[in-house]
Amino acid sequence: MRILSRSKPRTVVITGATAGIGRACVRAFATGGHRLVLVARGPAGLRAASAEARAAGSPVRTVPADVADPQACEAVAARAEAEFGPIDVWVNDAFASVFAPFTEISPAEFRRVTDVTYLGYVNATRAALRRMLPRDHGTIVQVGSAIAYRGIPLQTAYSGAKHALQGWHEALRCELLASGTAVRVTMVQMPAVNTPQFDWVLNRLRGRPRPVAPVYQPELAARAVRFAADHPGRREYWVGGSTVGTLVANALAPGLLDRYLARTGIDAQQEDGPRRADGLANLWTPSDTSHDHGAHGRFDDEARERSTQLWASQHHGLLAVGGAALLGAAARGLVRGSRSGPPGPG
């Protein structure tokens, strides 16, 4: 398999690049002269993200585009290669969501979330693969979520889209492995992250939306995405102990987790505070037409900057070797003990 040296500048496309995890990814990749193509709808966010990347030394192009449109994704890929040459890495992060009970989400709103959060990844990946596969080179990183495995109340549209994304990604990865191509796809499953989305999402709750604690900083998520781009052999990476706990609990006792989330999941996703009007939500139009939101939301006081689980996910080989060594030492100890006979009286 041919892997481009990580010290060599790469052409990197990032969707959803203006805020939250996507914006933090811009900063994570804006080193070493990497050539960045930033994709989003909001002009203010694109200008600010571009300025940050340039200040860090990266050549940048911004492409206003809605990933729900397959032709727009194709145009992004074509411009990226026309400006900077072959695409080495494509990061999919754009999404949309609605905070509301399922019965209060209109069919058009549900379809819009699906079109962006699921089909947006599909559209962008198709455009990237059309160029990567003939060259037998490239990496696509899908920014996922623990919700890809475990749906939660008040986020039925987002949960459905992330579940669809997970199934599609697994099927695609199998096809690529079967073909023998060196192109790789990998996924990073995220915990709750301190992003601005909770102040612009379409909200029909009684309170103000918030992430379910514990909350992590977007820079931690971006470091995981950068690591995945540099080490795409893993099928997925898990960020945050809460992600692991959720996935394990859902695998072992999904019915129990259903009841737990029914009791706690409603209140855990909202807090007291003024609600923004639905007209200010970014579901249909970008919320950063005149104002840059940046990477962080309003939860800095509680957000965590580190994750032991992320380290473990990145170093699973080292942990496996260490575990095997400990088991081997224990086995040798048992053998020696059996040879020397039982201990004498104390």
C-alpha positions in Angstrom: 0.0 0.0 0.0 1.3 3.4 -1.0 1.2 6.0 1.8 2.1 9.6 1.4 4.7 10.7 3.9 3.0 12.7 6.7 5.8 15.2 6.6 5.0 16.1 3.0 2.4 18.8 2.4 -1.0 17.3 1.4 -4.1 18.6 -0.3 -6.9 18.3 2.3 -10.6 19.0 1.8 -12.7 19.7 4.9 -16.5 20.0 4.8 -18.3 21.8 7.6 -15.1 23.7 8.0 -16.4 26.9 9.6 -17.4 25.9 13.1 -17.1 23.3 15.8 -15.1 20.1 15.0 -14.7 21.2 11.3 -13.2 24.5 12.4 -10.9 22.8 14.8 -9.8 20.4 12.0 -8.8 23.4 9.9 -6.5 24.4 12.7 -5.2 20.9 13.2 -4.3 20.5 9.5 -3.0 24.1 9.0 0.6 23.1 9.7 3.5 22.0 7.5 2.2 23.8 4.5 -0.8 21.5 3.9 -3.0 22.9 1.1 -6.5 23.3 2.5 -9.9 23.5 0.7 -12.6 24.6 3.1 -16.2 23.9 2.3 -19.3 25.3 4.1 -22.2 27.6 3.3 -21.6 30.6 5.5 -19.3 33.4 4.1 -18.3 34.9 7.5 -17.2 31.5 8.8 -15.3 30.7 5.6 -13.5 34.1 5.7 -12.4 33.6 9.3 -11.4 30.0 8.9 -9.4 30.9 5.8 -7.6 33.7 7.7 -6.6 31.3 10.5 -5.2 28.7 8.1 -3.2 31.3 6.2 -1.8 32.7 9.4 -0.6 29.2 10.3 1.2 29.0 6.9 -1.2 26.9 4.8 -2.4 27.9 1.3 -6.2 28.0 1.4 -9.2 28.0 -1.0 -12.7 28.4 0.2 -15.7 26.9 -1.6 -19.2 27.9 -0.6 -21.3 24.7 -1.1 -24.1 22.7 0.3 -23.0 19.0 0.5 -26.6 17.9 0.1 -26.2 18.7 -3.6 -24.2 16.0 -5.4 -23.2 18.4 -8.2 -21.9 20.9 -5.6 -19.6 18.2 -4.1 -18.4 17.3 -7.6 -17.6 21.0 -8.2 -15.7 21.2 -4.9 -13.5 18.2 -5.8 -12.9 19.6 -9.3 -11.8 23.0 -8.0 -9.6 21.5 -5.3 -7.7 19.5 -7.8 -7.5 22.4 -10.3 -6.1 24.7 -7.6 -3.9 22.4 -5.6 -3.5 19.1 -7.4 -4.6 15.6 -6.4 -6.7 15.3 -3.2 -4.8 13.4 -0.5 -7.3 13.6 2.4 -11.0 14.4 2.5 -12.7 15.0 5.9 -16.5 14.9 6.0 -17.9 16.8 8.9 -20.9 18.9 7.6 -24.2 18.2 9.3 -27.6 19.5 10.3 -30.0 18.6 13.1 -33.3 19.3 14.8 -33.9 19.1 18.5 -37.6 18.1 18.9 -39.8 15.0 19.5 -40.2 13.0 16.3 -43.9 14.0 16.0 -42.9 17.7 15.9 -40.5 17.4 13.0 -42.0 18.0 9.6 -41.2 15.6 6.7 -39.3 18.4 5.0 -37.1 19.0 8.1 -36.5 15.3 8.5 -35.4 15.0 4.9 -33.1 18.0 5.2 -31.3 16.5 8.1 -30.9 13.3 6.2 -29.8 15.0 3.0 -27.0 16.9 4.8 -25.9 14.6 7.6 -26.1 11.3 5.7 -26.3 11.9 2.0 -23.9 14.8 2.3 -21.2 12.4 3.3 -22.2 10.0 0.5 -22.1 12.8 -2.1 -18.7 14.1 -1.0 -17.2 10.6 -0.7 -18.4 9.8 -4.2 -16.7 12.9 -5.6 -13.5 12.1 -3.7 -13.4 8.4 -4.8 -13.9 9.4 -8.5 -10.4 11.0 -8.3 -8.7 8.8 -5.7 -9.4 5.4 -7.1 -7.8 5.8 -10.5 -4.6 7.0 -8.7 -4.8 4.3 -6.1 -4.2 6.9 -3.4 -6.1 8.9 -0.8 -7.8 8.8 2.6 -11.4 9.8 3.5 -12.2 10.4 7.2 -15.8 10.4 8.3 -16.6 12.3 11.4 -19.0 10.1 13.2 -20.7 9.9 16.6 -21.6 7.5 19.4 -25.1 8.2 18.1 -24.1 6.2 15.0 -24.6 3.1 17.3 -27.0 4.4 19.9 -30.0 6.6 19.0 -31.1 9.1 21.6 -34.5 10.9 22.2 -35.1 14.3 20.8 -32.6 13.7 18.0 -34.5 11.1 15.8 -33.5 12.7 12.5 -29.8 13.0 13.5 -29.7 9.5 15.0 -31.2 8.0 11.9 -28.7 9.8 9.6 -25.8 8.7 11.7 -27.0 5.1 11.8 -27.3 5.2 8.0 -23.9 6.7 7.7 -22.4 3.9 9.8 -24.0 1.1 7.8 -23.0 2.7 4.5 -19.4 3.3 5.7 -19.0 -0.3 6.7 -20.3 -1.6 3.4 -18.1 0.8 1.4 -15.0 -0.2 3.4 -15.6 -3.8 2.6 -15.9 -3.0 -1.1 -12.6 -1.1 -1.1 -10.8 -3.9 0.8 -12.2 -6.4 -1.7 -10.9 -4.4 -4.6 -7.4 -4.2 -3.3 -7.1 -0.5 -3.7 -4.8 1.6 -1.5 -7.5 4.2 -0.9 -8.7 4.1 2.7 -11.8 5.2 4.5 -12.0 5.4 8.3 -14.4 6.8 10.9 -14.0 8.7 14.1 -16.8 8.2 16.6 -17.2 11.4 18.7 -18.7 12.0 22.2 -20.6 15.2 23.1 -18.5 18.2 22.0 -18.5 21.8 22.9 -19.5 23.3 19.6 -21.7 26.3 18.6 -24.4 24.0 17.1 -26.5 24.1 20.2 -27.2 27.8 19.7 -28.1 27.5 16.0 -29.9 24.2 15.7 -33.6 24.2 15.0 -35.1 23.8 18.5 -38.6 22.9 19.6 -37.7 21.9 23.2 -39.0 23.7 26.2 -35.4 24.8 27.1 -32.1 25.6 25.5 -30.3 22.6 23.8 -27.1 21.4 25.3 -24.8 18.3 24.9 -25.1 15.4 27.2 -22.3 15.5 29.8 -19.4 14.8 29.8 -18.5 17.3 27.1 -15.2 17.5 25.3 -13.4 20.3 23.5 -13.4 20.3 19.7 -9.6 20.4 19.5 -9.5 16.9 21.0 -11.9 15.7 18.3 -9.8 17.4 15.6 -6.6 15.7 16.9 -8.4 12.4 16.5 -9.4 13.3 13.0 -5.8 14.3 12.1 -4.5 11.1 13.6 -7.0 9.0 11.6 -6.0 10.8 8.4 -2.4 9.9 9.2 -3.2 6.3 10.2 -6.2 5.2 8.1 -5.7 1.5 8.5 -8.1 1.3 11.5 -11.7 1.0 10.6 -12.7 3.5 13.3 -11.5 5.4 16.3 -13.4 6.2 19.5 -13.0 9.5 21.3 -14.0 9.8 25.0 -14.8 7.4 27.7 -18.5 8.2 27.3 -18.4 6.9 23.8 -17.0 3.6 24.9 -19.5 3.4 27.8 -22.4 4.1 25.4 -21.3 1.5 22.8 -20.6 -1.2 25.4 -23.9 -0.6 27.2 -25.8 -0.7 24.0 -24.1 -3.9 22.9 -24.7 -5.7 26.2 -28.1 -4.3 27.4 -29.8 -2.2 24.8 -33.2 -2.6 26.4 -31.9 -1.3 29.7 -30.3 1.6 27.9 -33.6 2.4 26.2 -35.2 2.8 29.6 -32.3 4.7 31.1 -32.4 7.2 28.2 -36.2 7.5 28.5 -35.7 8.6 32.1 -32.7 10.9 31.7 -32.2 11.7 28.0 -34.9 14.5 27.8 -33.6 16.6 30.6 -29.9 15.9 29.9 -30.2 17.7 26.5 -31.7 21.0 27.6 -31.2 23.7 30.2 -32.9 26.9 31.3 -32.3 29.8 29.0 -33.9 31.8 26.2 -34.8 29.9 23.1 -33.8 31.3 19.7 -36.5 31.7 17.2 -36.8 29.0 14.6 -36.1 31.5 11.9 -32.5 31.8 13.2 -31.7 28.1 12.8 -29.2 27.0 10.2 -31.2 24.1 8.8 -32.1 25.9 5.6 -29.8 28.8 5.5 -26.3 29.3 7.1 -26.2 31.1 10.5 -22.8 32.6 9.9 -23.6 34.9 7.0 -22.3 37.9 8.9 -21.0 36.5 12.2 -18.2 33.9 12.7 -19.1 31.3 15.4 -15.6 29.8 15.7 -14.9 26.3 17.1 -16.2 26.6 20.6 -19.7 26.6 22.0 -20.7 28.0 25.4 -19.6 25.1 27.5 -15.9 25.9 28.0 -16.2 25.7 31.8 -17.1 22.0 31.8 -15.5 20.8 28.6 -12.6 18.3 28.8 -9.4 18.7 26.7 -8.1 15.1 27.0 -9.3 11.6 26.6 -7.6 8.5 27.9 -9.8 6.5 25.6 -8.5 8.3 22.5 -5.0 7.4 23.4 -6.0 3.8 23.9 -7.8 3.8 20.5 -4.7 5.2 18.8 -2.3 2.8 20.5 -4.4 -0.4 20.5 -1.4 -2.3 19.1 0.9 -1.3 21.9 -1.8 -2.1 24.4 -2.3 -5.6 22.8 1.4 -6.3 23.0 1.5 -5.1 26.6 -1.5 -7.2 27.5 0.0 -10.3 25.8 3.3 -9.7 27.7 1.4 -9.5 31.0 -0.5 -12.7 30.2 2.7 -14.4 29.2 4.4 -13.4 32.5 1.5 -14.6 34.5 1.5 -17.9 32.6 5.2 -18.4 33.2 4.7 -17.6 36.9 2.0 -20.3 37.1 4.3 -22.8 35.4 7.1 -22.1 37.8 4.8 -22.3 40.7 3.5 -25.7 39.6 7.0 -27.0 39.3 8.1 -26.0 42.7 5.1 -27.4 44.4 2.7 -25.8 46.9 4.1 -23.2 49.3 5.1 -24.4 52.7 3.3 -23.3 55.9 3.7 -19.7 56.8 
